[in-house]
Amino acid sequence: MNTSTTDTSARRLLIVGPPGAGKGTQAVRIAEQLSIPAISTGDIFRANVSGQTELGVLAKSYMDSGEYVPDSVTNDMVRSRLAEDDAQGGFLLDGYPRTLDQVEALDSMLSELETSLDAVLLLVVETEEVVGRLVERGKEQGRSDDTEETIRKRLDVYAEQTAPLIDVYEKRGLVRRVDGMASIDEVTAALREALAG
């Protein structure tokens, strides 16, 4: 029997929550603790945007208007990333899947890799608190995609497109809800507890 499939630290995870819920921060912390890569589509997009690649210019036009980058581009990028060596023992996806179509694409990718998800970590937050957090982050980091109007549109898009995928994973018994409004350390501890439970 392949030992990697019985290794309890090998985890295949998603972290989900609205923009500004702290997914990126928690993804890095949990991934480090489990020695798996945190795979953030947002980081990949931002690297392309700052490098002004063809994909980056296209992605920026969507991001600046509060829209998501098209599935075909995102799916290909994620498929390639999950096939890399460091993701074979597990991974934590942040920012993907965001739509029901992407859930199907991810199911297909994992099936090709002869694996499946272990858990979906859901950060639950208050909308107005999130808007305040993101407006502040936009000012601090000078991010053109973090105006209040754009943030509210992204939250609407999240509610419309992403929230339904939580129902899909809920039916599979994979969702672990955690209060994302607590301190960073408390959220990390709650996520670890949710994974152990």
N, C-alpha and C positions, 0 to 999 in steps of 0.2 A: 504493500500500500504506500502511496506517495505521502511522505511525512508532512509536506506543506498543507495538505488538506486537513490534517488532524491537529496542526499547530493552532492553539487557542488564540495566539496573538495575530494570526492572519485574519484580517477583517476586510470585508468589502462593504463600504459604507457610503451613504449619501448624507449630506447635511442640507436641510431645507429651512427656509424662513424668508420673510419679506426683505427687500433691500434695507440695509441698516440694522439688521437684527444681530449683527456680530458674527455672521457665519465665517468670514475670512479669518478672524482672530481665533475662533474656536477650532476651525479646521486645522490650522497650523499646530495648535497646542495638542489636540487629540492625535493627529497624525504623528507628531514627534514622539508622544508617549507610547504609541503602538508600533513605532518604527515602520510606518507605511507612508507613501507619498500623498501629500495633499494636492489634489488636481483641481485648480481653479480656472474655469473658463474665463473669468474676469481678468485674471493676471495675464493669461495668454493674449486676450484681446488688447489689454493695455500695452503689453510689450510690442505688439504689432502697430498700435496707434503711435506710440512714441518713436518707433523705428520708421514710421510713415511708409510701411509696406502697402502693397495694393490691397490686401485684406484689411490692413489697419485703417486705411482711408475709408473703405467701405463700412467697416465696423463702427467707426467714429460717427459717420452720418446717421446710423441707426441709434447709437448710444446717446448722442446729443439731443435727439428728438424723443428720447425715452422709450424707444422701441427695442425689441430684441433682435440680435443678428439672426439671419435665416437659418433654419434647421439644417439644411444640407451642408453648409459651411461648418457649423458647430459639430454635427454628427461625425464628419470626416476627421475633424481635429481630435475629438474624444476617442474615436476608434483607434487612431494612430497612437495616442498617448497610452491607452490601456494595454496596448500590445508591447510596450517597452518593458525591459527586464525588471526595473524597480517596482513595477505594479503587479508582478506575478504573485507576490505573497499577500497582496491586499492593497487597498487604496481608499481614499476618502474624497469623493466627488463634491465639489462646492460650485453651485451655479448651473448644474446639469444633473438630471433633465429638468426642464422648465415647462414642458408641455406634454400632453398625452402622446403625441406623435414621437417625442423624444423618449418617452418611457418605452414605447415599442422598439425604437431603435436601440436603446440600451439593453433591453431584454435580448435582442438579436445578437448584439456584440458579446454579451456575457455568455450566451448559449454557444457562440462560436469558440469562446475561451473555455467552455465546459465548466462554468462556475455560475454563481448567483449572488444576490445581495444578502448580507447578514442583517442589516438594520438601516432604518431611515431615521435620522436624528432631526426632530422638528423643534426649532426655536420659536416660542410663542412670545409675541411682543405687543405693546400698545402702539397704535398707529401714530398718534400725535407725538409721542416720545421719539419714535423712529424719524419722523419728519424733522424734528428739532436736531437730532443726532446728525442726520445727513447734511442739513444746511450748515451746521457747524463744521463738519468734516470738509465740506466743499470750500468753505472760507479758509480753513487751515491748510488744505492741500492744493488750493487753486484749481479744483476740478471743474471743468466746464459742464459736466453732466450732473452736478449737484445743486441746481437751483430749486427753489421750493416747488415751482410749477412742474418741472421735470420729475422731481421726486414723487409728487402726488400722482402723476401720470404712471410712473413705474409701479407704484403701489396698486393702482387700479389694474394695470396689466397683470401684475402678480396675482391679484385676487381672481381675475377672470381666467387666466391661462394656467397658472401654476397650482393654485389651491385644489383643483380637481384631481391632480395626480396624487395628492395626499390621500384622497379617498381610495385610489387604486392600491396604494401601498398599505393602507389601513386594512383593507380586505385581505391582504396577504399576511397580516399580522406582523408587519415589519416596523411600524411607526413607534418611536419613543419620544414623547413630548417632554420638553424641558422649558422652564421659565427663563426666557432670554433677557428679562429685565433686571435680574440679579447682577451682582458684581461679576467681573470677568472670571475671577478665581472660583466663585460659587457656581457659575454656569459650567465651567470646565469640570468641576467635581461632580455636578449633577449629571453631566453627559457621561462621565466614566461610570457612575453608578447605574445609569440607564443601560449602558452596554453590558455591565456585569449581571444585571437583573434578568 
